[in-house]
């Protein structure tokens, strides 16, 4: 059985970053990397559908805005953690993952990402181009697109967030993963706010290092405190993550009128 020392030895033996994804694997875990320091995705082999990284659990807070989505699209496949979780816990939802990097898609079997089927497909495409097509609208749009340099540039523009708004049905929600230590995140948040007429709430992720922006398209924003509490009760029996702390963070920011721009 591999030990932590073996895992660390393998880390140290890795070549310099080339921009291509690679795996770091032990008997119990597997992780996707673009470089030595940052983990793009993580999977526990004994429970491949579990959301082991805190920010992914926080991103599932989109269900507090849209608890019964029919169509979900995700920009950035990674190791497919969010895709697999949604396939398991939202079995009637159609899920489309859009990934620009064919090398990432080629690793899907290593992460137990299922083959394409009636409710699931993976597209090799630029997410920025994908959201320009408004012929098929979605209820939830997840943006978690990173490369070896961080947030992918084409997924941060004002035009991109405007297209995200147009890609959503009424009552839909955009959820964006941002890095708290990226000085550009304030500018990204401002662009999201402008594209969604200020209907944005930003919370810290369950684990440090990430902040999650939820942007809502529709008339019933901000959500009532009672509505959020009811949705926590509705979601809890069928999910393995806790929505209560996510809802509490949202309520606290909305109640205290904390500026969305101050993380």
C-alpha positions as a Python dict, from the first residue, in 0.01 Angstrom:
ca = {
    (1, 'X'): (0, 0, 0),
    (2, 'X'): (125, 347, -87),
    (3, 'X'): (218, 577, 200),
    (4, 'X'): (218, 955, 224),
    (5, 'X'): (595, 946, 178),
    (6, 'X'): (544, 758, -148),
    (7, 'X'): (285, 1015, -255),
    (8, 'X'): (521, 1305, -174),
    (9, 'X'): (810, 1132, -351),
    (10, 'X'): (598, 1102, -664),
    (11, 'X'): (512, 1474, -635),
    (12, 'X'): (877, 1569, -619),
    (13, 'X'): (955, 1355, -922),
    (14, 'X'): (707, 1539, -1142),
    (15, 'X'): (848, 1734, -1437),
    (16, 'X'): (804, 2114, -1466),
    (17, 'X'): (459, 2228, -1572),
    (18, 'X'): (398, 2206, -1944),
    (19, 'X'): (35, 2313, -1935),
    (20, 'X'): (-83, 1956, -1993),
    (21, 'X'): (-292, 1788, -1723),
    (22, 'X'): (-145, 1499, -1530),
    (23, 'X'): (-247, 1268, -1249),
    (24, 'X'): (-107, 1213, -902),
    (25, 'X'): (-234, 883, -770),
    (26, 'X'): (-215, 669, -455),
    (27, 'X'): (-400, 353, -358),
    (28, 'X'): (-683, 559, -211),
    (29, 'X'): (-693, 885, -408),
    (30, 'X'): (-638, 1039, -746),
    (31, 'X'): (-587, 1408, -826),
    (32, 'X'): (-575, 1612, -1146),
    (33, 'X'): (-305, 1879, -1175),
    (34, 'X'): (-174, 2135, -1419),
    (35, 'X'): (121, 2216, -1194),
    (36, 'X'): (280, 2105, -868),
    (37, 'X'): (89, 2334, -631),
    (38, 'X'): (-273, 2345, -744),
    (39, 'X'): (-519, 2055, -748),
    (40, 'X'): (-779, 2085, -1024),
    (41, 'X'): (-984, 1788, -910),
    (42, 'X'): (-969, 1520, -643),
    (43, 'X'): (-1138, 1183, -611),
    (44, 'X'): (-1154, 923, -337),
    (45, 'X'): (-1147, 583, -505),
    (46, 'X'): (-1377, 419, -253),
    (47, 'X'): (-1643, 688, -308),
    (48, 'X'): (-1590, 834, -658),
    (49, 'X'): (-1910, 1042, -657),
    (50, 'X'): (-1833, 1217, -327),
    (51, 'X'): (-1754, 1591, -338),
    (52, 'X'): (-1425, 1582, -148),
    (53, 'X'): (-1321, 1944, -217),
    (54, 'X'): (-1502, 2208, -14),
    (55, 'X'): (-1562, 2463, -289),
    (56, 'X'): (-1752, 2206, -498),
    (57, 'X'): (-1993, 2147, -210),
    (58, 'X'): (-2052, 2521, -182),
    (59, 'X'): (-2115, 2547, -558),
    (60, 'X'): (-2404, 2303, -519),
    (61, 'X'): (-2576, 2591, -338),
    (62, 'X'): (-2730, 2674, -675),
    (63, 'X'): (-3004, 2430, -572),
    (64, 'X'): (-3115, 2683, -310),
    (65, 'X'): (-3212, 2909, -600),
    (66, 'X'): (-3324, 2641, -847),
    (67, 'X'): (-3404, 2318, -658),
    (68, 'X'): (-3547, 2127, -957),
    (69, 'X'): (-3334, 2206, -1262),
    (70, 'X'): (-3418, 2033, -1588),
    (71, 'X'): (-3102, 2138, -1773),
    (72, 'X'): (-2757, 2201, -1624),
    (73, 'X'): (-2450, 2305, -1823),
    (74, 'X'): (-2100, 2319, -1679),
    (75, 'X'): (-1801, 2496, -1830),
    (76, 'X'): (-1486, 2310, -1725),
    (77, 'X'): (-1500, 1933, -1672),
    (78, 'X'): (-1187, 1870, -1466),
    (79, 'X'): (-1222, 1535, -1292),
    (80, 'X'): (-1600, 1553, -1323),
    (81, 'X'): (-1676, 1579, -950),
    (82, 'X'): (-1977, 1807, -990),
    (83, 'X'): (-2100, 1620, -1297),
    (84, 'X'): (-2092, 1283, -1119),
    (85, 'X'): (-2259, 1423, -808),
    (86, 'X'): (-2542, 1574, -1013),
    (87, 'X'): (-2590, 1256, -1216),
    (88, 'X'): (-2628, 1058, -895),
    (89, 'X'): (-2843, 1298, -694),
    (90, 'X'): (-3038, 1470, -975),
    (91, 'X'): (-3114, 1167, -1194),
    (92, 'X'): (-3387, 1338, -1397),
    (93, 'X'): (-3170, 1637, -1489),
    (94, 'X'): (-2994, 1666, -1824),
    (95, 'X'): (-2627, 1757, -1773),
    (96, 'X'): (-2388, 1893, -2036),
    (97, 'X'): (-2018, 1943, -1957),
    (98, 'X'): (-1811, 2164, -2186),
    (99, 'X'): (-1434, 2117, -2176),
    (100, 'X'): (-1188, 2291, -2407),
    (101, 'X'): (-891, 2065, -2336),
    (102, 'X'): (-906, 1722, -2503),
    (103, 'X'): (-629, 1600, -2272),
    (104, 'X'): (-860, 1656, -1975),
    (105, 'X'): (-1143, 1468, -2147),
    (106, 'X'): (-907, 1180, -2223),
    (107, 'X'): (-872, 1121, -1847),
    (108, 'X'): (-1247, 1078, -1788),
    (109, 'X'): (-1222, 701, -1737),
    (110, 'X'): (-960, 748, -1465),
    (111, 'X'): (-1212, 956, -1270),
    (112, 'X'): (-1506, 727, -1333),
    (113, 'X'): (-1690, 981, -1548),
    (114, 'X'): (-1963, 781, -1721),
    (115, 'X'): (-1999, 760, -2098),
    (116, 'X'): (-2235, 994, -2277),
    (117, 'X'): (-2598, 894, -2258),
    (118, 'X'): (-2957, 1027, -2265),
    (119, 'X'): (-2901, 1253, -1960),
    (120, 'X'): (-2531, 1329, -1990),
    (121, 'X'): (-2281, 1444, -2250),
    (122, 'X'): (-1932, 1593, -2265),
    (123, 'X'): (-1854, 1843, -2541),
    (124, 'X'): (-1500, 1933, -2644),
    (125, 'X'): (-1551, 2303, -2703),
    (126, 'X'): (-1465, 2649, -2578),
    (127, 'X'): (-1712, 2739, -2303),
    (128, 'X'): (-1716, 3100, -2417),
    (129, 'X'): (-1836, 2988, -2761),
    (130, 'X'): (-2083, 2744, -2610),
    (131, 'X'): (-2269, 3010, -2411),
    (132, 'X'): (-2303, 3227, -2722),
    (133, 'X'): (-2554, 2974, -2857),
    (134, 'X'): (-2887, 3065, -2702),
    (135, 'X'): (-3094, 2812, -2898),
    (136, 'X'): (-3105, 2573, -2600),
    (137, 'X'): (-3146, 2748, -2267),
    (138, 'X'): (-3050, 2599, -1931),
    (139, 'X'): (-3167, 2632, -1572),
    (140, 'X'): (-2819, 2626, -1418),
    (141, 'X'): (-2485, 2730, -1563),
    (142, 'X'): (-2174, 2628, -1367),
    (143, 'X'): (-1846, 2800, -1454),
    (144, 'X'): (-1535, 2635, -1316),
    (145, 'X'): (-1287, 2682, -1599),
    (146, 'X'): (-918, 2702, -1513),
    (147, 'X'): (-593, 2639, -1693),
    (148, 'X'): (-234, 2634, -1569),
    (149, 'X'): (-247, 3013, -1528),
    (150, 'X'): (-568, 3024, -1325),
    (151, 'X'): (-902, 3160, -1440),
    (152, 'X'): (-933, 3111, -1816),
    (153, 'X'): (-927, 3457, -1977),
    (154, 'X'): (-1218, 3402, -2218),
    (155, 'X'): (-1442, 3302, -1924),
    (156, 'X'): (-1402, 3633, -1739),
    (157, 'X'): (-1512, 3900, -1986),
    (158, 'X'): (-1819, 4121, -1963),
    (159, 'X'): (-1938, 3972, -2293),
    (160, 'X'): (-1906, 3620, -2153),
    (161, 'X'): (-2111, 3695, -1842),
    (162, 'X'): (-2370, 3870, -2057),
    (163, 'X'): (-2398, 3557, -2269),
    (164, 'X'): (-2432, 3352, -1950),
    (165, 'X'): (-2733, 3564, -1853),
    (166, 'X'): (-2886, 3513, -2197),
    (167, 'X'): (-2820, 3137, -2183),
    (168, 'X'): (-3035, 3100, -1869),
    (169, 'X'): (-3410, 3054, -1852),
    (170, 'X'): (-3606, 3279, -1618),
    (171, 'X'): (-3547, 3147, -1269),
    (172, 'X'): (-3203, 3024, -1371),
    (173, 'X'): (-2879, 3068, -1182),
    (174, 'X'): (-2516, 3116, -1278),
    (175, 'X'): (-2259, 2985, -1028),
    (176, 'X'): (-1896, 3086, -1070),
    (177, 'X'): (-1590, 2963, -884),
    (178, 'X'): (-1344, 3247, -816),
    (179, 'X'): (-1007, 3243, -644),
    (180, 'X'): (-991, 3457, -331),
    (181, 'X'): (-620, 3528, -378),
    (182, 'X'): (-662, 3644, -738),
    (183, 'X'): (-664, 4024, -741),
    (184, 'X'): (-876, 4014, -1058),
    (185, 'X'): (-1167, 3846, -879),
    (186, 'X'): (-1313, 4181, -769),
    (187, 'X'): (-1325, 4291, -1134),
    (188, 'X'): (-1479, 3959, -1235),
    (189, 'X'): (-1746, 3996, -966),
    (190, 'X'): (-1826, 4347, -1087),
    (191, 'X'): (-1879, 4217, -1441),
    (192, 'X'): (-2111, 3944, -1312),
    (193, 'X'): (-2307, 4201, -1112),
    (194, 'X'): (-2347, 4430, -1412),
    (195, 'X'): (-2462, 4143, -1634),
    (196, 'X'): (-2723, 4030, -1380),
    (197, 'X'): (-2852, 4372, -1270),
    (198, 'X'): (-2700, 4334, -926),
    (199, 'X'): (-2879, 4007, -850),
    (200, 'X'): (-2568, 3841, -711),
    (201, 'X'): (-2467, 3699, -376),
    (202, 'X'): (-2108, 3593, -310),
    (203, 'X'): (-2005, 3363, -27),
    (204, 'X'): (-1681, 3213, 92),
    (205, 'X'): (-1639, 2849, 0),
    (206, 'X'): (-1643, 2581, 266),
    (207, 'X'): (-1264, 2566, 249),
    (208, 'X'): (-1037, 2868, 216),
    (209, 'X'): (-902, 2977, -118),
    (210, 'X'): (-1225, 3008, -314),
    (211, 'X'): (-1527, 3235, -326),
    (212, 'X'): (-1847, 3138, -502),
    (213, 'X'): (-2071, 3381, -690),
    (214, 'X'): (-2438, 3299, -739),
    (215, 'X'): (-2613, 3520, -997),
    (216, 'X'): (-2989, 3492, -1044),
    (217, 'X'): (-3206, 3565, -1349),
    (218, 'X'): (-3563, 3641, -1252),
    (219, 'X'): (-3797, 3864, -1056),
    (220, 'X'): (-3786, 3690, -714),
    (221, 'X'): (-3446, 3808, -592),
    (222, 'X'): (-3328, 3823, -322),
    (223, 'X'): (-3479, 3495, -202),
    (224, 'X'): (-3679, 3514, 118),
    (225, 'X'): (-3515, 3372, 430),
    (226, 'X'): (-3812, 3138, 470),
    (227, 'X'): (-3772, 3017, 112),
    (228, 'X'): (-3407, 2928, 165),
    (229, 'X'): (-3489, 2742, 486),
    (230, 'X'): (-3768, 2549, 313),
    (231, 'X'): (-3531, 2448, 34),
    (232, 'X'): (-3273, 2326, 284),
    (233, 'X'): (-3541, 2097, 429),
    (234, 'X'): (-3651, 1986, 82),
    (235, 'X'): (-3297, 1903, -39),
    (236, 'X'): (-3154, 1740, 273),
    (237, 'X'): (-3312, 1390, 243),
    (238, 'X'): (-3172, 1327, -107),
    (239, 'X'): (-2824, 1479, -79),
    (240, 'X'): (-2503, 1388, 102),
    (241, 'X'): (-2390, 1748, 152),
    (242, 'X'): (-2528, 1998, 402),
    (243, 'X'): (-2707, 2296, 251),
    (244, 'X'): (-2772, 2461, 587),
    (245, 'X'): (-2430, 2635, 621),
    (246, 'X'): (-2449, 2755, 259),
    (247, 'X'): (-2795, 2901, 318),
    (248, 'X'): (-2676, 3063, 641),
    (249, 'X'): (-2391, 3235, 459),
    (250, 'X'): (-2632, 3365, 194),
    (251, 'X'): (-2881, 3486, 454),
    (252, 'X'): (-2608, 3659, 655),
    (253, 'X'): (-2480, 3850, 354),
    (254, 'X'): (-2829, 3946, 240),
    (255, 'X'): (-2950, 4041, 590),
    (256, 'X'): (-2648, 4254, 671),
    (257, 'X'): (-2649, 4415, 326),
    (258, 'X'): (-2282, 4330, 293),
    (259, 'X'): (-2147, 4466, -31),
    (260, 'X'): (-2106, 4186, -282),
    (261, 'X'): (-1764, 4322, -371),
    (262, 'X'): (-1610, 4277, -25),
    (263, 'X'): (-1520, 3912, 19),
}
